[in-house]
């Protein structure tokens, strides 16, 4: 989290939170699809269902242990942690093929154990949100109490851990358009960070309060016209 906290100021400057220059900013997130969990990598604490279509009596619901392994009848002890659903399904199919004529295996995630995402910025109650089901950016924001009036809903920032220890990725999410079904909102992955910035009007109000009202005596008449295009 400390690395993410240090990264946020740079992300906000490059993104749309302050100046929002036309045609510039963070890239949109990759599109969400119904079977996105197939790209998800299993972690300890996840509960999965291993189904054998032609031999249902061998189907099992198992918990991924702290060492990342699962234990199944016939297949034995198998490493599941760090693997995608497709990778684990392929491995199990090969193992069951040694003893079964039709080793048709499918793997489903039933529960995401102990996984979480983080929501901050202009939300009612910034907090850690358990990721115990399929959840979109909007679901997470609502779980954190919803948006403040000062929130820039069209410029939500999604930070995602890099692949295999790489640099974190930053995306711009138009949550406002997503709520009106104009765009698809991305589905979240474990340890994603959602940051809701302030609108430019909110930044302007804060600027006036901090740098004008506090410097000029309250009994002094002061008026000015602020143009948002120049801020």
N, C-alpha and C positions, 0 to 999 in steps of 0.2 A: 504493500500500500504506500510505502514511503516513496518508491520510485514513481508510482502513479501520481502522488501528490506533487512531486517536483515537476512532472510532465505537464500537469494541467495548465499552468500559466502560459506556457508556450503554445499549447493546443488552442487556448482561447484566443490568443492573438492571431494565430494563423487561421482560425475558424471564423464563424460569423457572429460571435458573441458581442464584439465591440464595434467594429467598423463595417463588417459585412460588405466588402467590395464586390461589385457585380462580377459573376463568373469565376470567383475565387473562393477558396475555403477548403474545408475537409471533403473528402469523397463520400458519396452515399454508401451505406452498408451493403454487403452482398445480399441478393434477394433471398427471402425466406421461402422455403418450400415445405410441403406437408411432411416429407420424410427427412427433414433436416437432422433428426436424431441419428440417422445412419452415419453422419459425419462426426457425431459426438464420440469422444473417447472416454471409455469407462473409467471410473475412479472407485477406490475403496469406499464401501458403504452403499453403493448402488445395489438395488435388488433387480435382478433380471429373470425373465422367463425364457427357458430353452424348450422350444417345441419341436417334436419329431412328428411330422405329418402322418407317416405311415405306421409308426409305432408309438402312439400317444402314451402308452403305459410307461415309456421311458422319459416323458417330458418332466421337467423339473423347474421349480422356482428356487433360485439360489441367491445368496448374498455374496458380493465381492468382498473377500477378506482384506484385512489391513495390508497383507503382503501382495494384494492384487490378484490372488488366485481364487478359483472356484473348484468345487469337487462335484463330479457328475458320475452317475452309474455308467458303466461301460467305458466312457471316455476317460475317467479318472480325474487327476488334478490338472487343471488347465490355467494358464496365465490369461487373465481377462483385462486387468488394469492397463490403461494406456492404449488399448486397442479399440478400433471402431467396431460398430455392430457388424458391418460387412466382413471385417477381418476375422472376428471371432466366429461368425457363422461359417466362414470358409474353413477355418481350422477344425471346428467341430465336425463338419461334414466329412472331412478327410479322416478324422479319427473314427467316426461311426462307420465309415465305409469299410473298415477292416473287419467288421463283424455283422453289418446289416446290408441287405440287398438294396434297400431304398433309403439311403441316409439323408433324407430331405430335412434340413435343420433351419429353423428360423429363431432369431433372438430378438426379444423386445425388452425395453427398459420399463419396469413397473414403477420403481421409485428412485428418485435421485437422492442418495443419502448424504446428509451433512453438507450439501453444496449451497452456495449462496451468491447473491449479487449485491452490489452497493449502489444506493441512490442518493445523490446529494444535489446541492444547489437550491434552486427556487422551487422546492417542494415543501409541503406542510410539515412533514416529520422526516428529515433525512435519516436514513437508517440502513442497516443490513437487512436484506429480504431473503428468506429461504427460497431456494429454487427447487421446490418439491413437485413441480409439474411443468408442462410446456407453458412458457410465459413470454409475452412480447414486451417491448419497451413500455407501451402504455399500461400493461398489467402491473409492471414493476412500479411505475410512477403512481398509479392509483393505490398500490399497496403501501406507498410512502405518504399517503394522505392526499394525493392529488397536487395540482399545480398551484403555486401562489399567483396572485394577480400580476406580479412583476415578471412572470416566467416568459421566456421566449420559446413557445411551444414548437415553433417551426425550425428551431435550431438546437435541438437536443444533441448532446455529444455522447457517443458510445465509445468507451475505451475497452479494448479486448487484449488479453494476453497474447504475446507473440507465439508462433508455433515453435515448439521445442526450444524454449528459452530465448527466442528472438525478441526484437523490439516490440513493445506494445503497439497495437494498431488503433487509430482514431478515425471514427466515422461521424458524419453529420446525419441526423435523423429528423425528418420533418414529421413530428408527431401530430401536428395540427392537421396536415393533409391525410395522415393515416387514420385519424379519428373520423374523417369524412369519407373514408374508403377510397380516397384518390390515389393513394400509394399503399403498398404492403409494408407493415411495420416488421422489422427484423425480430426473429426469435432469439432469446438470450441463451448464452452459454455460461457455465460455471465461472464465477469470479469476474464477470463483466462489471464495468463501472459505468453508471449513467449519471451524467452531470447536466443539469438544466440551468442554463445561463439566464441572466437578466435581459430584458428588452433594452433597446437603446434609450427609450424614454425613462426607464428605471435608472439606467446609468446617468442620464442627464439630471434626474431628480437628486440622485445621490451626490453628483458633482456640485449642484447648486447648494445643497445642504452643507457639504463639507468645506467648500472653498469660497462660497459667497456669504451665506447666512451667518456662518461662524466668524467671518472676518469683518463684516459690516455691522455696526451697532444696530440693535433692534429698533431704536427710535429714529433711525435715519431712513428717510423715504428712498426707496430703490425700486426701479422697474427696468426690465430689459426684455427684449424679444429673442428667443432662442430658436434657431433654425436647425432642425434635426439633420438636414442634409450637410451641414458644416461640422457636425460633431463626429 
